[in-house]
Amino acid sequence: MSQAPAARVRTLMGFDFGTQRIGIATGQRLTATSQQLEPIKARDGIPDWDLLQRIIDEWQPDAFVVGLPLNMDGTPSDMSRRAKKFAGRLEGRYHRPAYTHDERLTSYEAKGIVIAQGGSRDFGANSVDGLAAQLILESWMAAWPLEE
């Protein structure tokens, strides 16, 4: 997996990895903006690769950012190991760099945003995964701004 962002990376696709759903967002480094897409279902962390291919074909990202769910003390968790594996598969399948980014508390933050906006607290039925992917992507872009 890629270490430091390349200067040529302009469009990104961010992921909030999960075993049942994977949140997706797209972003532009030039404007440092992003938008969430509809999450995709996963079976034990494995997405429908054909569906993901169609989404990637539509949005044409230069690179991927996968949230890394570390423990609160910064140590790796089982889910962070699985998220790294997912990032490696994205890089291998789609021949684009995949970066991982600390995502601690993004799902919590996403739930807080939905509640503050008066949304449903049934997060099983009303996924916040796309919003979490958007937060991960925006955090990565803030950490690695585009330098012209």
N, C-alpha and C positions, 0 to 999 in steps of 0.2 A: 504494500500500500504506500501511497505517496506520503512524503514527509512535509515539505514546505510547498506552499501554493506557487504555481507557475504564473508568470506575468500574463501569459496568453489566455488564462482561464477567465472567461467573461460571464458565461451563463452556467448556472449550477442547478442541480437537482438535489434536494435534501431529503433525508429519510429518518423517520422515527421508527426504528426496528422494534417489532413485537412478534410474539409467537402466533397470535391470532390475526392481527392486523398490522399493516405497515403504513405509517403516515408518509405522505409525499408533499413536497413543496418545490416550487421553482423560483429562481432568483436571478437577478442581474447585478453584477458587481459594480457596473458603471453608476447605477442609481442607488445601489445598496438596498433594493427593495425586493420583496418576495411575496408570493401568494401560495396559499395552500391548495392542494388538489384533493380529490376524493381518495381516501385511504383504500388500499387494496387488501383483500383477505389473504391470509397466509395459513398454511397447515404446518404446525410445529416450526414456524419461522421460515418456511419455504414458500415464496410467492408463486403465483402463476406467472412463470417467466415469459410466456407469450404475451400476456396482458401488459406486463412491464415493458416488454420490447415495443409494443405499440405506443405506450406513453412516452418512452424515450425517443422513439422516432418522431412523435408529434412535437416535442419540446426541444429536441436537439441540444442537450446540455454538453458543455465542454468537460465537466467533471461532476463528481458526486461528493456529497458530505453526509456521512452516517453518524447519527448521535451515538455516543459511547456512554452507556449507563454504568458509570463507576459507582462504587460504594461511597457513602458520605465522607469517608476518610481518604478517598482518592485511590483506593486499591481496586483492582479488577474484580468483576463479579462474573458469574456464569453467563448472564445476559451480555456483559461487555465482550466476553470472548465470542459469543454467537454473533454479536453485531460486527465485530472485526472480521469474522468469517464471511458475513454477508457483504461487507465492503470489499473484501478480496474477490468474492465471486462477481460483484458488479464490475470491478476493474478487469477481471479476466474475461468475462462474457462480452463486455461492451467496449473494451480497449480504450478506456478513458481513466484518468486518475481518480482514485477514491480516497478521500480524506476522512478521518474520524475526528469527532469533536465532543468534548465533555458536555453531556446533556443533563447533568444532575439538576433535578427540580424543574425541568421544562414541562413535564406532564402535569405536575402540581401547579405551575404557573398558568398553563393552558386552561386547566379546570377553574382556576381563580378568575381568569378573564371571562370564561363562559358564564360563570355564576354572577359576576359583576354586571354582565350585560343582560341578566335576567333569563339566561338559558336554562335548559333542563339539567338537573343534577344526575340524571340517569346516563352515566357515561358509557355504560355497556351498549345501550341503544343509540346514544348520540356521541359518537366518537370525537375525541379531541386530538386524535393522532395527527391529522393534517395540520392543525394549529401548532402542535408540538414540533412537527417537522419544520414549519415556518420559523418558529422561535430558534431552533437549532441552526438553521441556515442563516438567519439574521445575526445570531451570535458569532458564527464563523466569519461572516463578512465583516463584522465590526472588529474582529481580531486580526483579519487579513484584508485590510482595505486595498482597493485597486490603486496602484501607483502608476501614473502615466509617465 
